[in-house]
Amino acid sequence: MDPVSHALLGAASGLSVSPRNAKIAALAGLAGALLPDADVLISSASDPLLNVEYHRHFSHALISAPAGALIAAGMLWLVLRRRTAFDTLFWPALAGYISAVLLDACTSYGTRLLWPFADTRFAWSVVAVVDPLPTLMLLAGVILALKAGSAPRARIAIATVVLYLGVGALQQARVRDAAEQLAASRGHIISQHEVKPTLGNLLLWRSIYLANGKFMVDAVRAGPLSSPVVYPGGGIARITPADMTPLLPAASVQAKDVARFAQLSEGYLARHPERPEIIGDVRYAMLPDSVRPIWGIVIDPARPERHVDFVTLRGFTHDDRQRFVGMLRGVAPDTLR
């Protein structure tokens, strides 16, 4: 999730395990929670996919938590001029580090929690990468816990966020059921399916499923007291690394990059509908019913031995905003612009 949410959850986690010195515990938990995202510094000017490949990789594995907590606690210990016992910093930092990797696994990007024992990317997709409600819950809990200097209030804040994530899981199940019914009405047999919340809420979701070699993309609004409303989207042909031959020589750098990107995207690859040189991750788009990906790789058959470029396409027009708000409000699909 966003750094603010990570920092607040880390602070709450630190407070919950070491309430004796609330401010120090919160600071150590915060430092531990922010450290996993230091992986954004891993990059290569010649290989743009390197950063994508290593984001939420080993730094987000549970096995890395003790080492990460040692680093965070050690840095704080030096900053505080060794006036605080090291173990007073280590345990809150460890709690904060673990809270960060688990929270990231609750989003849709994918986190390698069990590396190096398994290469599975855990993406439970029960909360968006930015959602102000759990962030505000954590902010209130941390402030109250710091004022009282007690662990229970921090634990209540964490429990409230866990409850919110549980609501997200229930919403996801409702949306998945609605999407599966839609697929059945189309005569489709689903071979892959992803359901993800849209930015900042648990009401409007994006459904992407694979059937008959095409990805079908739909938006679903799941109101708490009403049946889900489906906003049918479009379909787009799936692309696989094998489809790049003979456009790209099988042993070329770009062909290997396509295979890497396919693995990172769990096979959800499609050409951008307006820019066919871009192969995008169709799981992500600015609008929940759109087949236009927000990021992808640029293929250049004229230079197959050069690494692909990684591009982001985050344009969001006034009409897009109107459409998003309309779906969020539950406007009838046949009246939505």
Secondary structure, 3 states (H helix, E strand, C coil): CCHHHHHHHHHHHHHHHCCCCHHHHHHHHHHHHHHHHHHHHCCCCCCCHHHHHHCCCHHHCHHHHHHHHHHHHHHHHHHCCCCCCHHHHHHHHHHHHHHHHHHHHCCCCCECCCCCCCCCCECCCCCCCCCHHHHHHHHHHHHHHHHHCCHHHHHHHHHHHHHHHHHHHHHHHHHHHHHHHHHHHCCCCCCEEEEEECCCCCCEEEEEEEECCEEEEEEEECCCCCCCEEEEEEEEECCCHHHHCCCCCCCCHHHHHHHHHHHHCCCCEEECCCCCCEEEECCCCCCCCCCCCCEEEECCCCCCCCCCEEEECCCCCHHHHHHHHHHHHCCCHHHCC
